[in-house]
Amino acid sequence: MGWDFLKSSFVFVIIVIGFIILLLAPRIMTVHNLGGYYTPKTEMTYKENIQAFIHDFQTEGFGENRYGTAVLEELQAFIKRDLIIVIPAFVLSIILGTFLGVVQFQFREGPFGKIQAFFSWIFSSIPDFFFYIAVQYALIKLFYVGLPQFNLYGNDQWYSFILPMIAVMLYPMLHISKFTFTSLENEVGQDYLRTAHAKGLRTISVLKHMLWNCLGSLLNQTQFVMLYILTSLLIIEKLSSYFGAGYHLYGSIINNEDQRTLAFILPYLLLMFMTVIFTKVCRHWLVPRKSGDSR
Amino acid sequence: MKLLTFIRSNPLFFLGSAMFFFLLYIAFFGKYLPAIDTKLKEVDFLWTENKIPLAPPYEPSEQFAIGTDRLGRDLLSLLVLGAKETLIIVFAIALVRYLLAIPLAFFAHKNKFGVNVVLNWLNGFLSYIPTIILVILLATLPPIVLSKTRPFYLILIIAALEVGRVAEMIKLELNQLSTKEYITGGNSVGISNFRLLRKYYMPFLYGKLLVNFVGDLGKVMFLLGQLGFLGIFISHSFIQTDTGAFGFKNTSLSWPTLLTDAFRDLRGAIWIPFYASLAMTYVIFTFNILAQGIRKLLK
């Protein structure tokens, strides 16, 4: 466990360094006048850029944004808004996804399960941005008809996070549901199930046993779920004017604010890292061992 | 009669192919349809009933079936005329990705040139950082921004970033196949690696590759849509205006370009991002259904 943790931390550090190296490639261009021709050229070489970054970092840390506010200060406000979406979306997509998967498995032979499978397939093919825009469009039309109006955009209201959250978690939830369904199906026919049924266990208790055995493969998906949520968040925050860290991350990349970009991506990378560690801890403590396996 | 039974036993494949052929028809012959304005006339203003000039964009109406964009161009015509370019880009990215992935997977399977390590790190990197951020970082590099062949570089970048995922999938298939006896047979006869890949491995992989390839087309479309919202396109040109200033001019008709101003359009001309992303959703659906259909067909 300790060794595993060290290894993950090492990978994390390398990934952060890799990202910084990619980030620091010179991008700022100025236009030079060479005998009548205007040619754009990069201001600094790669090496100069890295040196400047290290120097700036040592003297002023993450620095200030264009309006003189310390980056870390603004980051605190923004990341809070992000977490309001990310954490519920992550937890809900895993819990609801597992639940939907179990329901679909239980009713897989009846019409209900078939209908559910159909709908979860349809919805997992819809890109989240289209889903979000379509819901907006529908709501605007409904406002005309007489639905009581509420604020669709921004982050001022207490409910502002709900719509982006649903858009962000839709696909990961269905992914988990599909995954649960498939791994439950793989368990069918195992000996322990026959024993459980023969002993007269109720269906729900049998399902609990099965789910416990599927936990290992489900936990493999947590990193994907988190990555997907964070990726979508960038787009959905831009569409909904929800001013979180994702919204500003994109802006600072485009404006070549290297320190600010790093400050804004680090929480994302940390979230990913925490997911990885969380998964490892869960696997260590919760997942039942097959006979003969060693931890 | 035979055809009917075929359709009935493979409804998904049939539906997917029908949707796909419709897409192809629109992409290649759509410009000959009567409702399509091939010149993409920019309507500067329209008179309202009260004789007030009204500036674009216009809502969906009788004149414009699904509205116009901000320049007053008919949105339906834009979508139809942009279909070909969009599809070609999507195909190109997926094709380049698979062409790169097959040899990489084979080298990784044979444990040669350290490909395994590279692929592992690439996959590890991408499982931490969203792909779109990496695409933005790479696409804004000056040599690529200024290049005349920028579209090719961008296609290559997008293809290469996710090549690890595909190569990993193919590698697992190769690993599975390599336990088969006929592979051992081929090895003991002493054939070259290239021939081994082409004649021994590949024939068993074509089906799986096709299914995954078609599925990937949908994924690429999704990624291009996401990039469109962030204002990264495959093709735009870097131009110098009269005063010597530089700027980007969008010269392409592909669908993601319609999404650039989405965050502004959502508050007014919501039909522009809606129908543009609807078209993309159609493409994603088509390829998802087709992939499922082919998988069922091959079973």
Chai-1 contact restraints between the chains, C-beta under 6 A:
chainA,res_idxA,chainB,res_idxB,connection_type,confidence,min_distance_angstrom,max_distance_angstrom,comment,restraint_id
A,I15,B,F125,contact,1.0,0.0,6.0,A-B,restraint_1
A,I15,B,Y128,contact,1.0,0.0,6.0,A-B,restraint_2
A,L22,B,L137,contact,1.0,0.0,6.0,A-B,restraint_3
A,A25,B,L141,contact,1.0,0.0,6.0,A-B,restraint_4
A,R27,B,T140,contact,1.0,0.0,6.0,A-B,restraint_5
A,M29,B,P142,contact,1.0,0.0,6.0,A-B,restraint_6
A,Y38,B,G244,contact,1.0,0.0,6.0,A-B,restraint_7
A,P40,B,F246,contact,1.0,0.0,6.0,A-B,restraint_8
A,T42,B,P142,contact,1.0,0.0,6.0,A-B,restraint_9
A,S125,B,I284,contact,1.0,0.0,6.0,A-B,restraint_10
A,S125,B,F285,contact,1.0,0.0,6.0,A-B,restraint_11
A,S125,B,N288,contact,1.0,0.0,6.0,A-B,restraint_12
A,P127,B,F222,contact,1.0,0.0,6.0,A-B,restraint_13
A,P127,B,G225,contact,1.0,0.0,6.0,A-B,restraint_14
A,F129,B,S277,contact,1.0,0.0,6.0,A-B,restraint_15
A,F130,B,S277,contact,1.0,0.0,6.0,A-B,restraint_16
A,F130,B,T281,contact,1.0,0.0,6.0,A-B,restraint_17
A,I133,B,P273,contact,1.0,0.0,6.0,A-B,restraint_18
A,I133,B,F274,contact,1.0,0.0,6.0,A-B,restraint_19
A,I133,B,S277,contact,1.0,0.0,6.0,A-B,restraint_20
A,Q136,B,L266,contact,1.0,0.0,6.0,A-B,restraint_21
A,Y137,B,I270,contact,1.0,0.0,6.0,A-B,restraint_22
A,Y137,B,F274,contact,1.0,0.0,6.0,A-B,restraint_23
A,Q223,B,S127,contact,1.0,0.0,6.0,A-B,restraint_24
A,L230,B,P130,contact,1.0,0.0,6.0,A-B,restraint_25
A,T231,B,P130,contact,1.0,0.0,6.0,A-B,restraint_26
A,I235,B,Q226,contact,1.0,0.0,6.0,A-B,restraint_27
A,I235,B,F229,contact,1.0,0.0,6.0,A-B,restraint_28
A,K238,B,F263,contact,1.0,0.0,6.0,A-B,restraint_29
A,L239,B,F263,contact,1.0,0.0,6.0,A-B,restraint_30
A,I253,B,I136,contact,1.0,0.0,6.0,A-B,restraint_31
A,M272,B,Y128,contact,1.0,0.0,6.0,A-B,restraint_32
